[in-house]
Amino acid sequence: MIVPQMLSDMPRLIGRSFPKAAEFTERNASRMIRFSLFGLTCFVSFLTCQLLGRFFYPFGDEPDFTVRAPNLILDEHSWINPYSWLRGLLGAIDYSSGCSINSSPFSLWAQIDSISCSEPLEQVLLRYIVSIMVAAPLLLIICLARKDSTSISNRRSIFGLNADDRTLDALALSLLVPGITYSLGVLAEEQLVLVLSLLLILVEGSWLLTLTLLFAILSVDLGNGVVVATLVLFLNAYRFAARRLSVRMLLVALLVQSLLTLGLGISSLSILSNVSFLADKADAMYASLSDSDLVDKYPIYLRPVITFMTGVFMTPSFIKIVPAHLLVAGSILIGTRRMMAISRFPDVGNNFVEKRTFLQFEARNIIVEVIAVIATILFFVFLFPTYSNAKYYLFAVPFLMRGFLLVASRKTIFRQLIVCQSLVFGLLILYRI
């Protein structure tokens, strides 16, 4: 208690003998970087979960591991790509895996061979260091301090990014979602794509920064980049529509859009083949779907369920954490019900802002963004069976989390996420016994 008191009294003590120095100290005190206790808590929790994951996630049980892991380690990367700076660490990683897992799409239990699905301690530490270094921008951002207690505004500039407290809390909490923690540790460039995509919520107010970020994502992974670009379009479309439509009408629009995508199915790929930069990918997807059983393997009514389960935690070998799925599903249902309750404002009119408080208006905008995120996910899930995995949409979790922060405190959500992570690691340990 003595040191903080001395620091707080320092400008006054200096001012007695050095008035100009005191003026300089007071003027620059507010510019000093402070740290958020909640952000640091999420930061430490993420580091802990990421380290535990390196020990307990089955080695090699990652999306397209046999293709993406060798590409990450063996391919040449541009000098601007962080993996080019980490080439020495990546070169020491052995990506050959013979992990044996006994599980099925509808099984409630799994058996993991602890010997074949584990990595040496040296490799665990190497992959842990790589994951933390790639995710460093996110971790630094969530640790930065929020507004000063005497400030009226709840916005703070972070490296030129203007974000409010709820947005920063949403980003910090999103890193503790088991699906995101798992995906930020995969041995693939999708790890970098997810880091870049999670920054989208911080640059949404600037078209220049948004386009720059989209260009970077598309240059690394076209498939994921198309989803990010689509969300940007949907967000702006639904925000524009919200100026004239009520939330109820936006939900109707969401329903109509979902029914249309259900009707189109994979035939929409023939339309995308007419778009020059998407033609090759659209043709390849259509050929692979036509000559395989993927459409039957991922029936339409199951695709949203698969997306949800992989978002919480489900590996390609169908390792599921059913208690965590139930916990998250219940929380989503309760949160959605509460959000719908606070969204029941009158239809938008010219004097909408005058009749409602700023907090209500802000809440409505956030709920509109949640609807846009759901519309984007259903758009891809219903049209393309190969996009059923939640790895394509995890970057949108902060937008959803910002909505849930309207109806629940950050401490409540934090506790639920820690319980969810505990369930994941607890069952992964049991699956190895």
Buried (B, 14 or more C-beta within 10 A) or exposed (E): EEEEEEEEEEBEEBBEEEEEEBEEBEEEEEEEEEEBEBBBBBBEBBBEBBBBBBBBBBBBBBBBBEEBBBBBBEEEBEEEBBBEEBEEBBEEBEBEBEBBBBBEEEEEEBBBBBEBBBBEEEBBBBBBEBBBBBBEBBBEBBBBBBEEEEEEEEBBEBEEBEBBBBBBBBBBBBBBBBBBBBBBBBBBBBBBBBBBBBBBBBBBEBEEBBEEBBEBBBEBBEBBBBBBBBBBEBBBEBBEBBEEBBBEBBBEBBEEBBEEBEEBBBEBBEEBBEEEEBEEBBBEBBEEBEEEEBBEEBEBEBBBEBBBBBBBBBBBBBBBBBBBBEBBEEBBEEBBEBBBEBBEBEEBEEEBEEEBEEEBEBBBEBBBBBBBBBBBBBBBBBBBBBBBBBBBBBBBBBBBBBBBBBBBEBEEBBEBBBEBBBBBBBBBBEBBE
